[in-house]
Amino acid sequence: MSRLRTSRRLALVVPAAFGALALTALPALATSSPAQIATSKANGVAYLKSLQAADGSYAGSGLSNEWAFSAFAAAGTAVVDVAPGGDTTKNARTVYRNLLSTSGWPSAAPVVTDYERGTLNAYAAGIDPARVSASRNLVADIYSYWQTAEPGYFGPSANFNGTVFAALALGGARTQAGGVRVPQALTDAMVTRIRANQHVDGGWTYSKAEGDPTALNSAGDVDMTGAAMAALCVSGVPRTDADIVQAKNFLKDKLVATTGAFNSLYGVNTSSNGWGVAGLNACGINPQTGDFLTVNGKTPVDFLIANQYNPGGGFKYQPSDTAPSAYSSIDALRGVVGGGFTAAPPVPVTPGAPRWVAQPAFTTGTAAKLALTVDDGTGTLKVCSVAVTPTGTTTTLGDVLAAATGAATPAGCVTGVTPSSGTGAVTALNGKANSGSSTWKVSVDGSAFTGALRETVINVGDTVALRLGA
């Protein structure tokens, strides 16, 4: 089981004094009203602010609360505006960016979900995840876990959640202009794998099921069903798609009529409800009407708010708990306010604070990484992270391709380039040559594909895609 999965479950010992106050009483036979949601949001945001350490941090060694950034953004609170005692020099965004920029982050033995978590929360905080610093490109870090032998998977395929969160991160953490930065061929590969892992009952679990009839016929999990359907929807799959409808029906069948809870593999709890609701939100499915309004007049959002301490703002993990849980409060608040698994950063209210921060250029001599895909049109997409040491504030496509021949992870992304020096059009790549109207083209950060020229300027953090075609 991956860290992204297990760490959330373990975080049950949290500051209780701020959150352990009277629970909200909901009216019988009614969905949560806009006023109740607004109160829940205000109190929930206040509780999450109370989790900030005196140095401004939410993340560090051991369990961390950086997922709060996705909840803050969904609730309309800019992470840069969250500062202990109003000390803007210790604002949560700056502290988190500094942490991500350190060579020791995330650990000596990182896994792909570390970088996916970082990407989703950096984006919500207003940090361009591909341009955290001169040496930190979280998108390239994710690319390095591409499974060449099992295209479409990121990280060991047995830990399927690594692929789900790759789709959430690469599709959800968009460019500063709001565009999808990765090519459609990569998105399609991830979508194919996610679809192949959907269980017969319409749900998913954190582990691989593809090709295993026993696993495919086993029970799905509310949490990963929410995450997987969100991953499909942020990848462009419409909510009318058969697999999304199956997932919606899976969640509907898990509803407890008397409370609005989802009856998950882990028992009734707010984290599972939060993830299920986040999946519905990401797909544009209202969690308070239609299939998600029970015969007793309860919804999944009702269950979340019923387990929130107010005015303290924290949420219980399970109804029988006597103190709030930090992780459950994050999961629950994100669902209550209509969020998915990340959100674009709101405009800050702190004077002078920009909405986005990003490394503006390469630093000469500082090792950097770039995300690269090569699609020769034969269905053998190559995905890698390329290590470059720039000699100026920008580099060129030719230099990136040259670096990729010997400094790509995974290896083999680029095996040869013609011409191998100078300027002009790339006429052959990996043994595949231009032919008639089918020529090598390049896209940067999701831009339209144009003729691939060796002299094409590549900037820090650019996501580079090459494609052979008309």
Secondary structure, DSSP 4 states (H G I P E B T S, - for coil): --HHHHHHHH------TTT-SPBPPPPTT-PPPHHHHHHHHHHHHHHHHHT--TTS-S--SSS--TTHHHHHHHTT--GGG--GGG-GGG-HHHHHHHHHHSTT-S-SS--HHHHHHHHHHHHHHTB-TT-SSSS--HHHHHHTTB-TTSTT-BS-TTSTHHHHHHHHHHHHS--TTS---S-HHHHHHHHHHHHHT--TTS-B-SS--TT-HHHHTSPPBHHHHHHHHHHHHHTT--TTSHHHHHHHHHHHHTB-TTT--B--TT-S-HHHHHHHHHHHHHTT--TTSGGGS-TTS--HHHHHHHTBBTTT--B-SSTT-SS-BHHHHHHHHHHHTT--S--PPPPP-STT--S-B---SPPTT--EEEEEEEE-SSS--EEEEEEE--SSS-EEHHHHHHHHTTSEESTTS-S-EES-SSSSB--EETTEE-BTTBEEEEEETTPPPEE-BTT-EE-TT-EEEEEEE-
